[in-house]
Amino acid sequence: MAALHLTNLYADLDLGASEEVVTILHAAPGLRVERIVSTGQASPPGFHYDQPHAEWVAVLAGSAALRFADEAAPRTLSAGDSVLIEPHRRHRVERTDSPTIWLAIHFGPEVEAEPQP
């Protein structure tokens, strides 16, 4: 049996980073679990994520506005809120508080162990 690796999602946070900090907590074929620490970042104007796989995301601390291309208004996510983003559902982050801590689970056969820039 493999050794148990204990992780604290609130440990070692870089709250002074000028860019989002993505920490891969676990990766396996078809699965990537990330902790994302945002300090006021948002998606660039006009940019939408269009991922070939599903992503379940939860806000652990802070808040953010997530806008889907097919919806008129952004959704406000606060601590404890989560949403499932289906494959190819175009979306963007309109704003984040400083800090906002996310837990993101990417899953599906198209998931790569390392996120693509």
SVG drawing of the C-alpha trace seen along z (x, -y; Angstrom):
<svg xmlns="http://www.w3.org/2000/svg" viewBox="-29 -43 34 45">
<polyline fill="none" stroke="black" stroke-width="0.4" points="0.0,0.0 1.3,-3.5 2.1,-6.0 -0.6,-8.5 0.2,-12.0 -1.5,-14.6 -2.3,-18.0 -3.6,-21.2 -5.4,-23.3 -4.7,-26.5 -1.0,-25.9 1.8,-27.6 -0.4,-30.2 1.4,-32.8 -1.0,-35.8 1.4,-38.3 1.7,-36.8 1.0,-39.0 -0.4,-36.0 -2.6,-33.1 -0.8,-30.3 -1.9,-26.8 -0.7,-23.9 -1.4,-20.4 -2.5,-18.3 -3.0,-15.1 -2.8,-13.9 -3.6,-10.6 -4.8,-9.6 -8.1,-11.5 -7.9,-13.5 -6.1,-16.6 -6.9,-18.2 -5.7,-21.8 -5.6,-24.4 -5.8,-27.8 -5.0,-31.0 -6.2,-34.2 -5.3,-37.6 -7.6,-39.8 -6.9,-38.2 -9.5,-38.0 -9.5,-36.5 -8.1,-38.9 -10.8,-40.9 -12.6,-38.9 -10.9,-35.6 -13.0,-32.5 -11.8,-29.1 -13.0,-26.3 -11.8,-23.1 -12.3,-19.6 -12.9,-18.1 -15.3,-18.7 -14.2,-20.8 -15.8,-20.9 -14.7,-24.0 -15.4,-25.1 -14.6,-28.4 -13.0,-27.6 -12.4,-31.2 -13.1,-34.6 -15.4,-35.1 -15.4,-35.4 -17.6,-36.2 -17.7,-33.5 -19.4,-34.3 -20.5,-31.7 -20.6,-32.8 -24.2,-31.6 -25.5,-33.5 -26.3,-37.2 -24.9,-37.8 -22.0,-36.4 -22.5,-34.0 -21.2,-35.2 -19.5,-32.3 -18.8,-32.7 -17.0,-30.5 -18.7,-27.1 -20.2,-27.5 -19.3,-25.0 -20.2,-24.6 -19.7,-21.9 -18.4,-23.2 -19.3,-20.8 -16.8,-20.2 -16.6,-23.0 -18.8,-25.3 -17.1,-28.6 -16.5,-30.6 -14.3,-33.3 -13.4,-34.7 -14.8,-38.3 -13.2,-39.0 -11.8,-37.5 -11.4,-38.8 -7.9,-38.9 -7.5,-36.2 -9.8,-33.6 -8.9,-30.0 -10.4,-27.5 -10.4,-23.7 -10.6,-22.6 -11.1,-19.0 -10.5,-18.4 -11.8,-15.1 -12.3,-13.2 -10.1,-11.3 -8.7,-14.6 -7.2,-15.8 -3.5,-16.3 -1.3,-16.0 0.0,-19.5 -2.3,-22.4 -1.6,-24.0 -0.8,-27.7"/>
</svg>
